[in-house]
Each structure stands twice: as C-alpha cells, then as structure tokens.
Amino acid sequence: MKTYDIAKDLDKGQMAETWFLEMFRRFLIRTDGKRGDFIVRADGEKLELKSEFYVTASPAGRAMDFRTAMSIPNPPDGWARTPYLAVERFSSVVAESPGGPWQAQSHGAKYYVHFFVGDGKVFAYRTDDMLNFMKSSLKENPRKYRKFRCNNTGYTTTGFLVPRVYVKDLEIDLFPAESRVG
C-alpha cells in the first residue's frame, strides 16, 4: 500500500490554495489555515477548502467504482477523472481528528468547498448542510459509500467516496462563474 509524503502533499495543497485564491481573489481573504482556509469577504464567514487532484469529467453518466473512477483512460492533461467527492471522516484515524465537513464544523467554517485542481471546478456547500447530509445518510446506511484510506507518513486519513450527484441539491453558488479570474 502506498504511503504519502505529508511534506509533498502539504506543498501541493498550499499550491492549490494559492490557485483557488487567484481565481476568487475579489471574494476571499486568506487565513493562516489553522482554523479555516479563507474568509469570505461578503459575509466575513470562514471557508474550509478541500483540494482534489483529479478532474470531474466522467463518461456519459456511467456508474463507476473507485478503481474505475480513478483510472479512466486518457484523462485530459494526464489527470485521473472522478465523479466523486473524497469526503474525509478522520484526518488522523488514531487521533480521531475530524476531517472534511466534520473538520470544517470544528473550525467554525460556514462553507465547505471542494476544488478540483485538474479542471478548476468548484463545488461549494454550507458546512451544516453537508454535515447533516453525511450524518443522515450514514445513519440510514453505514455502507452507503465506498470508504477510502490514505496512509500518510505518521498517520492515516479515512473517508468516503460520495458521488457528486448525491449532493447536487446541496451546492450553493458562492462564486458566480463570471466572477472567476484567469
């Protein structure tokens, strides 16, 4: 099983945050990242960003399992395509530190956003809406989503692969398409 290098991943994550800020600089103020990643200028609320290093494209509505989703042949610019959000449950399983919308809530972030670096797509949610959805759907069926496990240097992250179509109705228009820079 592959082990990820946290220093490299942090560098990639910080680079993605910089790109995200460049896209929406009129709307955001960057924070130190310890208790939320950005402040939304319009309302002064925190935003927690999750960077996904995939592209969102998927072949004409085909249902896919994790392996297929992460290995579709010939993705644009060499990126793997996926129809999922990788929603972290625990940033560290051993420490039981929250990840994903659980982390966003613990940081007091009103907004929980997935940024697909490969194609610049952004999926924004109110943290409480996403968290309530996840809790409710997992309570209804604990096996509803395929789980993922990411072995990092010194800790393991776990979470769920949630088809984006399941949370489509929760999306909010935090950044209008015409507002993007670049």
N, C-alpha and C positions, 0 to 999 in steps of 0.2 A: 504494500500500500504506500502511496506517495505521501511524503511529509513535506509541508510547505515551509518556506523560509519567511518568518514573520517580518524581517527587515525589508526583504524584497516586496512582500505584499503590502506593507505599510507605505513604501515608496510608490507603488502602483496606486494605492488608494489615495494618497495625497496628490498624486498627479491627476487622478480622476476628479478630485475635489476642485483642483485648480481649473480644469477644463469646464466643469459644471459652473463654477463661479464666473468664468469668462462668458459662458452662454447667457447667464442671467444676472450679470453684474449690476444692472439697474435695480434689481429687486432684492438683492441679498447683501448681507454683511457677514464676513467670515468670522467665526469664533475660534477659540483655542482647540476646539474639537473634543474636549473632555466631557462636556455635558450638553451635547448637541453640536452640529457642524456649522450651522448658519443661523442668522436671524433674518426673518422676512421683513423687509422694510415697511411694507404696507400695514402690518399689524403688530410688529415687534415680537412675534412668536418664534420659537425655535423650530428648526428643521433638522431632522436626522437623515443623513444620506447613506444609502447602500449602493455601492458601485458594483455593477455586474459586467464581467469581462467577456461578454457574448453579444450577439446581435439578436434581434427579436424575430426575424423572419422565420417562417415555418411553411413547409409545402402545403398548399391549398387545404387547410383545415384538417390535415391528418392528425389523428391522435398518436402521441409518441411516448414511449417510456424514456427514462432518464438517459440510458446509453444511446438510444437513437437520437434523442434531442441534442445531446452533446457531441454527436459525431455525424451530422448530416454532411454528405459530401459537397465539396466545392462552395463553402460559405463565402460571402463577399469578404475580400481583403484578408482571408485566412482565419476569420473568426468563426467559432462554433455557434450555431443557431440554437435558440431555445424558445419554446412557448411558455416557459415557467418563470416565476419569481423564486429565487432562492431565499426563503424566509427563515432567518436564523431563529432558533429557540434559545440555545445557550452559546454565548461567545466562548465560554470555557465550561465543559461538562463537569469537571472535577470541582471547580469553584462555584458551579451553578450560577455564573454571572449571566444576566439576561442578554439576549441578542434580539435583533430585528425589532418588531414593534414593542416587545416587552422592554427592550433597552431604551427605545425612544420614549416610552412612557416614564421609565425610571429617570430619564434625563429631563423630563418636563417638556418634551418636544410635541408641539401640536401637529406637526406634519412629519410623515414618514414617506420617503421618496426613494424609488429605485431608478438609478441612472444606468442605462445600457451604453457603455462606453463605445462599443463597436459601431453603433449606428446613431448614437446621440439621442435615443428615445428616452423619454422621462415619463414615469408613472407615479403620480402623486396621490397620497391618501391622507385623510385625517387619521392620526395615530389611534385615537379611540375607536374609530370605525373599523380599522384593520385589526386591531387587537380583539375587539368584540367578535368580529367575524371568525378569526382564528380560534379563539376560545370556544365559541359556539359550535363550529364545525368539527373541532377535535373532540369536544364532549359528545357530540352526536355520533361520531365515528372516529375513534382514535387512529384507525388505519387508513383514513381517507386519502392522505398524501404520502407519496414516496418520501422516505427520510434520506437525508444526506449527512455525511460525516466527513469532516475535513481535519486531517491530522496536521497540525501546525507544530513548529518547534516549541516544545514545552507545554502545549495544551491542545485540546481537541474541541472543535466547533461542531455543533449539530443543528439541524433544522429540517425544513420541509420544502419540497418542490411543489409549489402551488401554481396550477395553470392560471395564467393571467385572465383567461375568460371567466374564471370563477369570481374574480374580484373587479371585473369591468365596471359594475354598477357603483363601486366604491370610489372610483377615480374622481379626482377633482381637477379643475382647470386652474392650477396655481400659477402657471406661466403660460399665457397665450402664445400660440405658435408664432405669431407675427412679432412677438417681443424678443425672440432669440437673436443673440448677437453672433455673427460669424457664419 
